Structures are given as structure tokens and as C-alpha cells.
Amino acid sequence: MIDNQQNTIAKKKLVKASILLVDDDKSVIKALKECFGQFSYSLDTAETGNEALSKVFANDYDLVLLDVNLPDFSGMDVLKEIKGKKGELPVLVMTGFISTDSAIEAMKLGAHEFITKPFDIDRLMGIVNRLVRKTPPMRGLSTFSVAPKAIEGAIIGKTPEMVEIAKIIGQVATTDASVLIMGESGTGKELVARSIFANSLRFDKPFLTVNCAALPEALLESELFGHERGSFTGAFTRKLGKFEQCNAGTIFLDEVADMSLMTQSKVLRILQEQEFERVGGNSTIKVDVRIIAATNKSLVNMIKEGTFRVDLYYRLKVVSIYLPPLRERRADIPLLVDHFIKMYTRHTERKYLSVSKDALNGLMLYPWPGNIRELENNVHTAVVMSKGDVLLPEHFPVLSGEVETVELDLSKMEEDYCKMFTDIINKNFNKIVDISGNHIYHHLNSALEKAMISAALKYTGSNQVKAAEILGISRNTLRDRISKYGLF
């Protein structure tokens, strides 16, 4: 159904085009006929997959609007057929059932766009106008095989941000482009990396993960590139590194910001030349490896500080994906909770656990500093600790008082801001250590700075001059921090 709140359409002259609408929903057909009737579009319709294919192969359309759910067979099957024989024909896939899996598959099969119902009519017309004007048309991806879907580790979400991420995954998966995944700890960066791999042409080849923050520099270099016998004390045998083990496959470099400059230069060489030498070796080894990297730090700031190579940054960032923190996609929390309950009851007799309204409300309001990883841990604990069929607030650590939240009353502060922060940190320090590990100083300072700037911008109505003044910093510094924290 089209969003009734969108009552006005900018009636600008559009290029004359012939469009096929494939949908069995009479209300959608009627609404789009009325809408397109105001423009120079010729709209034809089909209500089944078979009818759509007959019309596509018998006519020269400029665009196909294709619904996923058709009465005879899946819209994805129709998409495959269209792209197999008319790969240059733009297809816009539509669905009323939001699914990141559908978005990934549609984009991977060659769809030019993926949108969800109800439509925002202005956005729909903008997409249609762009697709029929596109010259030359985007090439379909119909020559690529479809990888089997990963059963475990599905990407869960229905928010617009997650649908957009799924679309990017579908577009980039069947290429060999390097991907840089950014986001806070616990947002699911490795999950995205594995989804790219599972939907790639390398899905049946090795996938190896290296946590660059977990190893000292010397060990990390050996882990990545391998070493020759006798290259250092304790090197009694030759060792093949992850890049060599991963030949023809995909390597995931987690926390890539923690690599030394020397290791960065060697990774850069692999990206540029697909070759390297083992530690202590002279022979050049050729490899064919796709690199996916992830970080929870600002590489732009590290480049300014001279701790990350700008050339490596751009080589890694052929395609970038930003994963929003859970607090910015709260609408996905019920879906995630349901997913984790099913995951942790799969091999038990407790198949019908539900969450009480109070518990779900509490989970929706909690800020989730540890993001999805923290939510998963809480659901797991609740499943283990509950005895009945309903998960109550007391079953979740974040709602039971084990992790305390702090309500501040500044008028009752005895001393100064130091006491306020001391109270907050002391009450939550165990959790902060679990989340931040050995980076507490950096994480707390960054979080406080971001919170202050956010509050100042909100207080001043996003007036940067006033915000900088009340914060006591220069406007240039404020702009830098706004860019650093994505506060636009």
C-alpha cells in the first residue's frame, strides 16, 4: 500500500518510458496507475510470474517493478529469468515483508533497487526517474551463481539502516572488492563479513579471521605472513601464514586499526600486488585473497595522527559499511530477542518461551553500550535462569539490578562534576571493563566528548557557533569532532 501521507508529488517532466508493474495487489496496481498517469510513463501490468516473463520477453520495457510475493512463484525466480536473458533491463524489487536476506539476494541477482512497502511516493518516483534515465544501464549480475545461505549467524533487522546494509552486501558480495566495516564493538561486524563471504563466488573456499588486536606485533606478522624455520627464536619449523592458507578465499582482518605501520605496509602490498614474503624468507609468494577489514576506531583520525597509512585506508575502503549501534536501531530489538531465544532453545525442550511486556519494554529502553553482543548475552542468561515459559525482567541482568543504571540529579551533587562521573563509573565499572577491555580510557573519553557535543548541539538547535561557545572550544575543533562522531 502506498503511504497516504505523501499527498503531493513534484510534477516535473520525466523522460517517456515504458514500465511493467508485476504485483497481484489490486490496491497497489490502482494507486500506481493513478500516480504514473500524471507523468509521461506508459504502465503495463502483470499479476503472476508467468505473465510477467511472457510480457518481458515479448516487449521492450525500460523498467520492471517486481513484487517478491507472487501467486505462482517467487519474484526472485522471475528476477533470475529476466537477468538471465535481459541482463541490461533495470529491475526494482518490492516487498511488504522486510527481510535482510531478501535484500541481499535481490541485489546479488542483479536488481537495481530494493524498496519496502508502504512506499514513500516521492522516493519511489525519484528511484523510477533515476533508473529510466540511467545511460548506459547498469549491468545485471545474472552470470553469477547463487551461494547457499548461511543457516547460522543470520543478519537480523528491519530498520531502514539494516535494509540498506543488506543491499550493499548483495551488491558487493559477488565482486572481489575490499570492504571496510566500521562500527562500535558488538554491532556484528564479523557477521556482516561472513555474510559477504557466504554470498560471494568464493563461498566454497577458505574464510579465515584474524583479530589484529589480540596478538603482539611480532606474532601478528607471523600469523598473517608465516615464517621460515630459524627466522627467530622458537621458529623450529616453517609456518604458513593466514594469507597463504587462505589462497583463493577470503580473510577477515578484525580490529585492523591495531596493526603496526610495518604490518600495514605488508598488507598494502598484498592488496596491490597479491604477493608477500614469509618472515625470514626471500621467496615471493603469490596469492589470490579477498580482504574484508573491520574497526571500531576512526581511521581518519589515526591517519591525522600518523598511526594509520592513508594509502592502505583507501585500498581497504573500496566499499565501506557502517553498522549503527543497537541504541540507534531499537526497532530491531524484539526481532533480535526472538532470534536469540530460538537460538538458545533450539536443542532443548523449551520451544515456546516468550518475553513479558515489562521485560521487552525494559530491553527497548536500555542503552546497550555493548550492543548486540550484550543483548545476546542477556537473552542467553534469561533463558538459562528462567523456569517458566515467560521471561520476566528479573531474568535479564540489565533489568534485574545486576547492571545498575544511574539517574542524575545535578542539584544534589555535593562537590563537582568529578563526583558525578565517579558515581557513574564506580557503579558500572565491572561492566565497563567487560565491554572495553584494555581501552577504557579511550572509550570513556570518546563517549563523554561525544555526549557533551551532542547535548550542546541539541541545546543550541544545531547552531555550531553557539555550541562551540558554550563548550569552550573553537569552531574548527567542533567541526572536527562532529565529523569524527558522525553528529550531522
C-alpha positions as CSV (number, residue, x, y, z in Angstrom):
1,M,0.0,0.0,0.0
2,I,1.3,3.5,-0.8
3,D,1.8,5.8,2.1
4,N,-1.3,8.1,2.2
5,Q,0.7,10.8,4.0
6,Q,2.6,11.5,0.8
7,N,-0.2,13.6,-1.0
8,T,2.0,15.8,-3.1
9,I,4.2,14.9,-6.0
10,A,6.5,17.2,-7.7
11,K,5.1,17.2,-11.2
12,K,8.2,17.7,-13.2
13,K,8.6,16.4,-16.7
14,L,10.0,12.9,-16.9
15,V,11.5,11.0,-19.7
16,K,9.0,9.0,-21.7
17,A,9.3,5.3,-20.6
18,S,7.6,2.0,-20.7
19,I,7.3,0.3,-17.3
20,L,6.0,-3.2,-16.3
21,L,4.5,-3.5,-12.9
22,V,4.4,-7.1,-11.6
23,D,2.2,-7.3,-8.5
24,D,-1.0,-9.1,-7.6
25,D,-2.1,-6.5,-5.1
26,K,-5.1,-4.6,-6.7
27,S,-4.7,-1.6,-4.5
28,V,-1.0,-1.1,-5.5
29,I,-1.8,-1.6,-9.2
30,K,-4.6,1.0,-8.9
31,A,-2.6,3.5,-7.0
32,L,0.5,3.3,-9.2
33,K,-1.6,3.6,-12.3
34,E,-3.1,6.8,-11.0
35,C,0.3,8.0,-10.0
36,F,2.1,7.2,-13.2
37,G,-0.8,8.6,-15.2
38,Q,0.3,12.1,-14.1
39,F,3.7,11.6,-15.9
40,S,4.8,10.5,-19.3
41,Y,5.1,6.9,-18.3
42,S,3.4,4.0,-20.1
43,L,2.5,1.4,-17.4
44,D,1.7,-2.2,-18.2
45,T,0.8,-4.7,-15.5
46,A,1.2,-8.4,-14.7
47,E,-0.2,-10.3,-11.7
48,T,1.7,-13.5,-12.0
49,G,5.3,-14.6,-12.6
50,N,4.5,-16.4,-15.8
51,E,2.5,-13.4,-17.2
52,A,5.4,-11.1,-16.3
53,L,8.0,-13.3,-18.1
54,S,5.8,-13.6,-21.2
55,K,5.5,-9.8,-21.3
56,V,9.1,-9.0,-20.6
57,F,10.4,-11.3,-23.4
58,A,7.8,-10.0,-25.9
59,N,8.2,-6.3,-25.2
60,D,10.9,-3.7,-24.8
61,Y,10.4,-2.2,-21.3
62,D,12.6,0.5,-19.8
63,L,12.0,-0.7,-16.2
64,V,10.3,-3.6,-14.3
65,L,8.7,-3.0,-10.8
66,L,8.7,-6.6,-9.4
67,D,7.0,-7.7,-6.2
68,V,8.7,-10.6,-4.3
69,N,5.5,-12.4,-3.4
70,L,3.6,-13.6,-6.4
71,P,0.8,-16.2,-6.6
72,D,2.6,-18.7,-8.8
73,F,6.2,-18.5,-7.9
74,S,8.8,-16.2,-6.2
75,G,9.7,-12.8,-7.6
76,M,13.3,-13.8,-7.1
77,D,12.8,-16.6,-9.7
78,V,11.3,-14.1,-12.0
79,L,14.3,-11.8,-11.4
80,K,16.7,-14.7,-12.2
81,E,14.9,-15.3,-15.5
82,I,14.9,-11.7,-16.5
83,K,18.5,-11.2,-15.7
84,G,19.5,-14.4,-17.5
85,K,18.1,-13.2,-20.8
86,K,17.8,-9.4,-20.5
87,G,20.6,-8.5,-18.1
88,E,20.6,-4.9,-19.0
89,L,16.9,-4.3,-18.1
90,P,16.6,-2.4,-14.8
91,V,14.5,-4.2,-12.1
92,L,13.2,-2.6,-9.0
93,V,12.3,-5.3,-6.4
94,M,9.5,-4.5,-4.0
95,T,8.3,-6.3,-0.8
96,G,5.9,-5.8,2.0
97,F,7.8,-8.3,4.2
98,I,11.0,-6.7,5.3
99,S,13.9,-9.2,5.2
100,T,17.7,-8.5,5.0
101,D,18.0,-11.9,3.3
102,S,15.7,-10.8,0.5
103,A,17.5,-7.5,0.1
104,I,20.9,-9.3,-0.2
105,E,19.6,-11.9,-2.6
106,A,17.8,-9.4,-4.8
107,M,20.8,-7.1,-5.2
108,K,23.1,-10.1,-5.7
109,L,20.9,-11.3,-8.5
110,G,21.1,-8.0,-10.3
111,A,18.2,-5.9,-9.0
112,H,19.0,-2.2,-9.4
113,E,17.0,-1.2,-6.3
114,F,15.1,-2.8,-3.4
115,I,12.3,-1.0,-1.6
116,T,9.8,-1.9,1.0
117,K,6.0,-1.2,1.3
118,P,4.4,1.1,2.2
119,F,6.0,3.3,-0.4
120,D,7.1,6.8,0.2
121,I,5.8,8.0,-3.2
122,D,8.3,10.8,-3.6
123,R,11.2,8.4,-3.0
124,L,9.6,5.8,-5.4
125,M,9.3,8.3,-8.2
126,G,12.8,9.5,-7.6
127,I,14.1,6.0,-8.0
128,V,12.0,5.3,-11.1
129,N,13.1,8.6,-12.7
130,R,16.8,7.7,-12.0
131,L,16.6,4.2,-13.3
132,V,14.8,5.1,-16.6
133,R,17.3,7.9,-17.2
134,K,20.3,5.8,-16.5
135,T,22.6,5.6,-19.5
136,P,24.1,3.2,-20.1
137,P,22.0,0.8,-17.9
138,M,23.7,-1.0,-15.0
139,R,24.7,-4.5,-16.0
140,G,23.0,-7.3,-14.2
141,L,24.8,-9.8,-12.2
142,S,23.0,-12.8,-13.7
143,T,26.1,-14.6,-14.7
144,F,27.0,-15.1,-11.0
145,S,26.0,-18.3,-9.2
146,V,24.0,-18.1,-6.0
147,A,25.8,-19.2,-2.9
148,P,24.0,-21.3,-0.3
149,K,22.6,-19.2,2.5
150,A,24.3,-19.4,5.9
151,I,22.0,-21.0,8.4
152,E,23.8,-19.7,11.5
153,G,24.6,-16.1,12.0
154,A,21.7,-14.5,10.0
155,I,21.6,-10.7,9.9
156,I,18.5,-9.7,11.8
157,G,16.8,-6.4,11.2
158,K,14.0,-4.5,9.6
159,T,15.1,-0.9,10.1
160,P,15.9,1.2,7.0
161,E,19.6,1.2,8.1
162,M,19.8,-2.6,8.1
163,V,17.9,-2.9,4.8
164,E,20.4,-0.5,3.2
165,I,23.3,-2.6,4.6
166,A,21.8,-5.8,3.2
167,K,21.5,-4.1,-0.2
168,I,25.2,-3.2,-0.1
169,I,26.1,-6.7,0.9
170,G,24.2,-8.1,-2.1
171,Q,25.9,-5.6,-4.5
172,V,29.4,-6.2,-3.2
173,A,29.3,-9.9,-2.4
174,T,29.9,-11.2,-5.9
175,T,32.8,-8.9,-6.6
176,D,36.4,-9.1,-5.2
177,A,36.3,-5.6,-3.9
178,S,37.9,-5.0,-0.5
179,V,35.3,-4.0,2.2
180,L,35.9,-1.9,5.3
181,I,33.2,-2.4,8.0
182,M,33.0,0.2,10.7
183,G,31.1,0.4,13.9
184,E,31.2,0.0,17.7
185,S,32.2,-3.2,19.4
186,G,29.4,-5.8,19.4
187,T,27.5,-4.4,16.5
188,G,28.0,-7.5,14.3
189,K,30.9,-6.6,12.0
190,E,32.1,-10.2,11.7
191,L,28.6,-11.3,10.9
192,V,28.5,-8.9,8.0
193,A,31.9,-10.1,6.8
194,R,30.7,-13.7,6.9
195,S,27.5,-12.7,5.1
196,I,29.6,-11.1,2.3
197,F,31.7,-14.3,2.1
198,A,28.7,-16.7,2.2
199,N,27.1,-14.8,-0.8
200,S,30.3,-14.5,-2.7
201,L,31.8,-16.6,-5.5
202,R,34.4,-17.7,-3.0
203,F,31.8,-19.3,-0.7
204,D,33.3,-22.8,-1.1
205,K,36.9,-21.6,-0.4
206,P,38.6,-20.8,2.9
207,F,37.3,-18.0,5.2
208,L,39.8,-17.1,8.0
209,T,39.6,-14.5,10.7
210,V,42.5,-12.7,12.4
211,N,41.9,-10.4,15.4
212,C,44.7,-7.9,14.9
213,A,44.3,-6.5,18.5
214,A,44.7,-9.9,20.1
215,L,48.3,-10.5,19.1
216,P,51.6,-8.7,19.7
217,E,53.2,-7.2,16.6
218,A,55.8,-9.9,16.1
219,L,53.2,-12.7,16.5
220,L,50.7,-10.9,14.3
221,E,53.2,-10.7,11.4
222,S,54.0,-14.4,11.7
223,E,50.3,-15.2,11.9
224,L,49.5,-13.3,8.8
225,F,52.5,-14.0,6.6
226,G,54.0,-17.1,8.1
227,H,57.7,-17.6,8.8
228,E,60.7,-19.7,7.7
229,R,62.5,-22.2,10.0
230,G,65.1,-20.3,12.1
231,S,63.8,-16.9,11.3
232,F,63.5,-16.1,15.1
233,T,64.0,-17.8,18.4
234,G,61.5,-20.7,18.7
235,A,60.9,-20.9,14.9
236,F,61.7,-24.6,14.7
237,T,59.7,-25.3,11.6
238,R,58.3,-23.4,8.6
239,K,54.8,-22.0,9.2
240,L,52.3,-21.0,6.6
241,G,50.5,-17.7,7.4
242,K,46.8,-17.0,7.1
243,F,47.2,-15.3,3.7
244,E,48.9,-18.4,2.3
245,Q,46.3,-20.7,4.0
246,C,43.6,-18.5,2.6
247,N,44.6,-18.6,-1.0
248,A,41.6,-18.3,-3.3
249,G,39.5,-17.5,-0.3
250,T,38.6,-14.6,2.0
251,I,40.4,-13.2,5.0
252,F,38.7,-11.1,7.7
253,L,41.1,-8.6,9.5
254,D,39.2,-7.7,12.6
255,E,40.4,-4.6,14.5
256,V,42.6,-3.6,11.6
257,A,43.5,-0.3,13.3
258,D,45.7,-2.2,15.8
259,M,48.2,-3.2,13.2
260,S,51.6,-1.6,13.3
261,L,52.7,0.6,10.4
262,M,55.2,-2.1,9.3
263,T,52.5,-4.7,9.1
264,Q,50.2,-2.2,7.4
265,S,52.8,-1.8,4.6
266,K,52.9,-5.6,4.0
267,V,49.1,-5.8,3.9
268,L,49.1,-2.9,1.4
269,R,51.5,-4.9,-0.8
270,I,49.1,-7.8,-0.8
271,L,46.2,-5.6,-1.8
272,Q,48.3,-4.0,-4.6
273,E,50.3,-6.9,-5.9
274,Q,48.8,-10.0,-4.3
275,E,52.2,-11.1,-3.1
276,F,54.4,-11.2,0.0
277,E,57.4,-13.0,1.7
278,R,57.3,-15.1,4.8
279,V,59.1,-13.7,7.9
280,G,62.8,-14.6,7.4
281,G,62.2,-15.7,3.8
282,N,63.3,-14.4,0.4
283,S,60.9,-16.2,-1.9
284,T,58.0,-14.1,-3.2
285,I,54.7,-15.9,-2.7
286,K,51.7,-15.2,-4.9
287,V,48.2,-15.4,-3.5
288,D,44.6,-14.6,-4.6
289,V,42.9,-13.4,-1.4
290,R,40.0,-11.1,-0.8
291,I,40.3,-8.9,2.2
292,I,37.5,-7.7,4.4
293,A,38.5,-5.5,7.3
294,A,36.7,-4.1,10.4
295,T,37.4,-1.5,13.0
296,N,35.7,0.3,15.9
297,K,38.1,3.2,15.7
298,S,38.3,6.3,13.5
299,L,40.9,5.6,10.8
300,V,40.6,9.2,9.6
301,N,41.8,10.4,13.0
302,M,44.5,7.8,13.1
303,I,45.7,9.0,9.6
304,K,45.9,12.5,11.0
305,E,47.9,11.2,14.0
306,G,50.3,9.3,11.6
307,T,49.4,5.8,13.0
308,F,47.5,4.5,10.0
309,R,48.5,4.6,6.4
310,V,46.3,6.7,4.1
311,D,47.1,4.5,1.1
312,L,46.0,1.4,3.0
313,Y,42.9,3.1,4.1
314,Y,41.7,3.8,0.6
315,R,42.7,0.3,-0.6
316,L,40.6,-1.2,2.2
317,K,37.8,1.2,1.7
318,V,36.8,0.3,-1.8
319,V,33.4,-0.3,-0.3
320,S,32.6,0.8,3.3
321,I,29.7,-0.3,5.5
322,Y,28.8,1.5,8.8
323,L,27.0,-0.6,11.4
324,P,24.8,1.6,13.6
325,P,24.9,0.9,17.4
326,L,21.9,-1.0,18.8
327,R,20.5,2.1,20.5
328,E,20.1,3.7,17.0
329,R,18.1,0.7,15.7
330,R,15.8,-0.1,18.7
331,A,13.0,-1.3,16.4
332,D,15.2,-4.4,15.7
333,I,15.4,-5.4,19.4
334,P,12.2,-7.5,19.5
335,L,13.4,-9.4,16.4
336,L,16.8,-9.9,17.9
337,V,15.4,-11.1,21.2
338,D,13.1,-13.6,19.4
339,H,16.1,-14.8,17.3
340,F,18.3,-15.4,20.3
341,I,15.6,-17.1,22.3
342,K,15.1,-19.6,19.4
343,M,18.9,-20.0,19.1
344,Y,19.3,-20.9,22.7
345,T,16.3,-23.1,23.0
346,R,16.9,-25.0,19.7
347,H,18.4,-28.0,21.3
348,T,16.2,-28.0,24.4
349,E,12.6,-28.9,25.2
350,R,11.7,-25.3,25.9
351,K,10.4,-24.4,22.5
352,Y,7.7,-21.8,23.4
353,L,9.4,-19.2,25.5
354,S,8.0,-15.6,25.3
355,V,9.0,-12.3,26.8
356,S,6.8,-10.3,29.2
357,K,5.7,-6.9,28.1
358,D,7.5,-5.2,31.0
359,A,10.7,-7.1,30.2
360,L,10.5,-6.1,26.5
361,N,9.8,-2.5,27.4
362,G,12.9,-2.5,29.6
363,L,15.0,-4.0,26.9
364,M,13.8,-1.4,24.4
365,L,14.7,1.5,26.8
366,Y,18.2,0.2,27.9
367,P,21.1,2.0,26.1
368,W,23.0,-1.2,25.2
369,P,26.6,0.0,25.4
370,G,27.7,-3.5,24.5
371,N,25.3,-3.5,21.5
372,I,24.1,-6.8,20.1
373,R,26.7,-8.9,21.9
374,E,25.4,-7.6,25.2
375,L,21.8,-8.2,24.2
376,E,22.6,-11.8,23.2
377,N,24.4,-12.4,26.5
378,N,21.3,-11.1,28.4
379,V,18.9,-13.3,26.5
380,H,21.1,-16.3,27.0
381,T,21.2,-15.7,30.7
382,A,17.4,-15.2,30.9
383,V,16.8,-18.4,29.0
384,V,19.1,-20.3,31.4
385,M,17.8,-18.7,34.6
386,S,14.0,-18.7,33.9
387,K,11.9,-21.7,35.0
388,G,8.6,-20.9,33.3
389,D,7.5,-20.2,29.8
390,V,7.8,-16.4,30.1
391,L,11.0,-14.4,30.5
392,L,10.5,-11.7,33.2
393,P,12.5,-8.5,33.9
394,E,14.3,-10.2,36.8
395,H,15.7,-12.9,34.4
396,F,17.7,-10.2,32.4
397,P,20.9,-9.0,34.1
398,V,20.5,-5.4,32.7
399,L,16.9,-5.3,34.2
400,S,17.5,-7.1,37.4
401,G,19.8,-4.7,39.1
402,E,23.0,-6.6,38.4
403,V,23.9,-3.8,36.0
404,E,22.8,-0.5,37.5
405,T,21.6,2.5,35.6
406,V,22.2,5.9,37.1
407,E,19.7,8.7,37.4
408,L,21.4,12.0,38.0
409,D,20.2,14.9,40.0
410,L,22.8,17.7,39.5
411,S,21.1,19.9,42.1
412,K,22.0,17.3,44.8
413,M,25.7,16.9,43.8
414,E,27.8,17.6,46.9
415,E,31.0,18.6,45.1
416,D,31.5,18.9,41.3
417,Y,31.3,17.0,38.1
418,C,34.1,14.7,39.3
419,K,31.8,13.2,41.9
420,M,29.0,12.8,39.3
421,F,31.3,10.8,37.0
422,T,32.8,8.8,39.9
423,D,29.4,7.7,41.0
424,I,28.5,6.5,37.5
425,I,31.8,4.8,36.8
426,N,32.1,3.0,40.1
427,K,28.6,1.6,39.9
428,N,29.2,0.2,36.4
429,F,33.0,-0.4,36.3
430,N,32.8,-4.2,36.1
431,K,30.5,-3.9,33.0
432,I,32.7,-1.2,31.5
433,V,35.8,-3.5,31.9
434,D,33.9,-6.4,30.2
435,I,32.9,-4.1,27.3
436,S,36.0,-2.0,26.8
437,G,38.8,-4.4,27.8
438,N,42.1,-2.6,27.8
439,H,40.7,0.5,26.1
440,I,38.7,2.1,29.0
441,Y,40.5,5.4,28.9
442,H,39.9,5.9,25.2
443,H,36.3,4.7,25.2
444,L,35.2,6.7,28.2
445,N,36.8,9.9,27.0
446,S,35.4,9.5,23.5
447,A,31.9,8.7,24.9
448,L,32.0,11.7,27.2
449,E,33.1,14.0,24.4
450,K,30.5,12.7,22.0
451,A,27.8,13.1,24.7
452,M,28.8,16.7,25.5
453,I,28.9,17.7,21.9
454,S,25.5,16.0,21.2
455,A,23.9,17.8,24.1
456,A,25.4,21.1,23.1
457,L,24.1,20.8,19.5
458,K,20.7,19.8,20.8
459,Y,20.7,22.7,23.3
460,T,21.6,25.3,20.6
461,G,19.4,23.9,17.9
462,S,22.5,22.7,16.0
463,N,23.9,26.2,15.9
464,Q,27.6,25.4,15.7
465,V,28.8,28.9,16.7
466,K,26.8,28.8,19.9
467,A,27.6,25.2,20.6
468,A,31.4,25.9,20.3
469,E,31.0,28.9,22.6
470,I,29.2,27.1,25.5
471,L,31.6,24.1,25.2
472,G,34.6,26.5,25.3
473,I,36.2,25.1,22.1
474,S,37.0,26.5,18.7
475,R,34.5,26.1,15.9
476,N,37.2,24.2,13.9
477,T,37.6,21.7,16.8
478,L,33.8,21.3,17.0
479,R,33.6,20.6,13.3
480,D,36.4,18.0,13.6
481,R,34.5,16.3,16.5
482,I,31.2,16.4,14.6
483,S,32.9,14.6,11.7
484,K,34.7,12.2,14.0
485,Y,31.5,11.1,15.8
486,G,29.1,11.4,12.8
487,L,27.0,14.0,14.5
488,F,25.3,15.5,11.4
